[in-house]
Amino acid sequence: MDTLLTNPVIAPMLEEVRLRTYQKGQIVLYPDDQILQLFVIKKGAITMYDIDDQGNQKVVHIFGAPALFPMVSFTTDTASTAWFYGALVQTEVYVLPYSELKKRLESAEGVAAYNLLLRQLLSEVHELVVRVSSSSKTNSLDKLVAALRFLAVHHSRERATGWRRVMFPVSHQLLADMTGLARETVTLTMKQLLQRRAVRYGATSRLEINMARLGMA
């Protein structure tokens, strides 16, 4: 399957550009930053988030390898970000000049690469719509289940029959930031899911999710 790392237009660019490392919690982009560079994740995860008037962080989306961020349209010569983008864990990214990538996408050879990026963008937008929809739920359990399902589908690997291990540490604070719930509420709700064996913590203390049991929660 064609990915950003194997696409014949984008892959050669990744070999030419530098690799940058961001430490956990480090901000990569701020709202309203002009986009001069785009980033392809080699390893790690990036959160897209906002900060409310009380200083609380609201995680809107999480990008994993080999996603491209920030979310941007290639129909304009100038673009700016609308969110914070920060490293959830230590993350390595390829740094692509926006103008150069845009030029290559506009070439005859760039049609397939453009379609690939469009498919990725539509997939990310779909997940955003699903997550925004889940945030309107009034039940704390439903909100948490929706966040866990997102992590299981997009940021995990199958470890044993029915169980999927999330590829980065998942704290109760991260789940609170994803759902808008208080951390204490997340802790109590996670306790219920642990008792129902819908979630567990493996030998490496990484969160593991049972999709079948989660659907019954």
N, C-alpha and C positions, 0 to 999 in steps of 0.2 A: 504494500500500500504506500502511495506517495505521501511523504511527510516533508516538513520544512528541512529536515536533516538530509533528505535524499533527493529532493527536487532538483533537476538539472540547472535551474536558474539560481535558486537560493543557496544550495549546498556549496557551490564554488565561492560565493561571497563569504560564507562562514569560515572557509579556509583562509581567506585573505584578511579578515578583520581580527581585532584583538578580543581576548576573553577577559571579562571583568568579574571580580568576586565581590559580593555584598554580604556583610555579616548580618546575622539575625537581628531584626528590628531596624536595620538601616533603611532610610528612605531613598528610593531610586528616583522618583519623580514627585513633584508637588502640583496641586491644582493650578491651572493656567500657565504651566511651563510650556514654552514653545517646543514643539517636537522637532528636534534636529537629528535624533537618533531613534532607532527602534531596537528592541531587544528580543533575542530568541533564547529561551531558557535551555541550558544544557543540563543542569542539575539543580535540584532544589524546588522552591515554590515562592510565588509572589502574590501578595494580597493587594486587591484593589479596594480602597476603603475611604470613608469620609470621617470627619470628626465633628460632633455636634457642639452646641453652644456650651455644654457642661464639660466638654473635653473628653466625652466618651467616644471610643472608636467603633464604627459600624462597618464590618467587613461585607462588602457587596459581592465580591467574587474572589476566587483563588485560581491562579494559573499554575500549571505544572509543566514539566518538560514534555514535548519541545514547543510549547506555545510561544506565540509572538505577542508582545505587549509594547506600548499601550494600545487599546482598541482605538483605531483611527481609520478614517477614510482616505483612500489614495486619489480621490477626485479633486483634491485641492493642493496647491503648492505650499500652503502654510496651514498648520494645525496646532492645536494646543490641548493639553490634558484637562480633564474635568474632575479627576480624583487624585488621591494619594496612591502611589504604588510603593510597596515596601517589601523587604525580604522577610518571609515567614521563618525561614531557617537560613543557614549559610547557603547562598545561591550563586551559581556560576551562569553568566549570560554572555552570549555573543552580542557585540555592539555593531549595528548596521547603520550606516549613514542613510537617513530617510530619503534624501534627494537621489542618491545612487540607486537605492532599491526601487523607488518610484520610476526612475528612468528605465531600468531593466524590465519592470513589469509592463511598461508601455511599448516595449519592443515586440516584434513578431514572435520571438521565442518565449516571451513572458506571459503568454495567454494562459498556459497551464498553471503557472505559478500564481497568477492573479486569481484564477478559479479556486486554487487550493486555499489561498488566504481568504477568499470570500466564503468558502465552505466553513473554514475555521471560525470566521467572524460570526456567521449565522449560528453556528453551534454555540458559541459563547453567549450570543444574545439570547438564544433560546433558554440557556441555563439561567441567565439573569432574570428573564421573565418568570421562570418557574420559581426562582428564589424570592423575587418580589411578591409573587402570589402567595407563597408560603408564609411570608412575613405578616400577611393580613389575618392569618389564623389567630383566634383568641385563646386557643388551648395551648399551654406551654409544651405539652407532650407532642402535639402535632408539629409545632415549630421545630422542636429538637429532632424529631424523626426525619423531617424534611432535610435538615442540615446534615444529619448522619447519612442519609441516602445519597446526597450529593457527594459526600466524601467517599462513600463506598463505590459509587459508580465511576467517579472521575479521578480519584486520588488514592487508589488502593490496588493491591495485588492479592490474588487468591492464595491462601496459605493451606487450607484444609477444606474438606467438603462443607460447603455452606458458609465458610468464614473468609472474610477479606480483611487484610491488614493495611491500615492507612500508612502511607509512605513517609509521613512526618509526624512529630509529636502533636497530639491534640489535647490541649489543656481545657479545663472548664471555662477559663477566661476566653479562649478562642471561640468556643461554642457560644458563649454569651455574646461576643462581638458579632457572630454570624447571625444570631437569632433576635438580638435586641432584648433578651431576657437577662435578669439579674444573675450574677454568678452563683448565688446561693440557690436560686431556682433551678439552674442547670445541674448543680450538684445533687439536689433532691430527685430530680427527674432521671438523671443518669443512674442513680441508685435503683430506681424502679426497673430500668432497662437491664441493669446488671442482674437483678433478681430474676428477671424473665429470660435471662441468657440471650438477650438480643445483642448485647455488647459484652466484651471482655478485654482484658489486657494480657498480651502475650508475654513470652519470656523476656523480650526486649522492652517491656512496658509500653509498647505501641498499642494503640487502640485497634481492636478487631471487631468487625461488625458482621452479624448474621442477617443477611437480607431477608430471608424467609421469616425469621422470628421478628425482625424489625417491622415487617409488613403487618404483623399481627398485633403490634403494640397499640 
